């Protein structure tokens, strides 16, 4: 199958979707390489059971499950049993706040989630499999339209699953708009932000700001900040020629030891281990 790329609109979010290879049959204990992506990665498990190794955690997912892996999360996937799965990637290229899909994937997910799973029976799978098996340079317009329609259904079901997850977890809660603003400000100012500058930005006291973060995200401001800094550092290690000391300083760590400890805590391995794997094809 050649690389397929399309755009879809889900609510107020515009997505770019890439599928290359797409459909996989996997045999038990097939070796896999540790890697990460700059976009979200989606796996629909049609049959079998797969182990998802994501930084310092391992999760098992079985058939009729949709699994979404966050960007910049180092992971590998191995079948625990012979299985069949469909894989593709997406990134959000446009959208606006207060749209559930846009806010969840651009704000909360980027900080708190490694992988989200949604029970899902893809009734359109046989049609999708037929389209993929016939894909080539001369693909028909009707096949493209069918594939777009199926992907739209998948993302609409994903959105419904997110809404159910959100209602049970209450990730934004009473101070949802403030929390979204807090997360966006951290994303833009992670290198030099302090609790004081963040509190000034949202118009609250430091104590109020810290309390909202603790209530909504179940961690402190410093933990939330260093978690995000560590994720940015993985991208710099993978895609730049900066030294480890330079990467730590660029991400806002005042000492290399502080950078190393935070990286080990939130990524699950040392910076040097990621550097050794930088030749892995993303």
Secondary structure as UniProt FT lines:
FT   STRAND          4..10
FT   TURN            11..12
FT   STRAND          13..19
FT   STRAND          23..26
FT   TURN            28..29
FT   STRAND          40..47
FT   STRAND          49..54
FT   TURN            55..56
FT   STRAND          57..62
FT   STRAND          65..69
FT   TURN            71..72
FT   STRAND          75..79
FT   STRAND          83..94
FT   TURN            97..98
FT   HELIX           100..103
FT   HELIX           104..108
FT   HELIX           109..112
FT   STRAND          115..119
FT   TURN            123..124
FT   HELIX           125..133
FT   TURN            137..138
FT   HELIX           141..169
FT   HELIX           173..175
FT   HELIX           176..189
FT   TURN            190..192
FT   HELIX           195..202
FT   HELIX           206..217
FT   HELIX           221..239
FT   HELIX           244..250
FT   TURN            251..252
FT   HELIX           256..267
FT   HELIX           271..276
FT   TURN            277..279
//
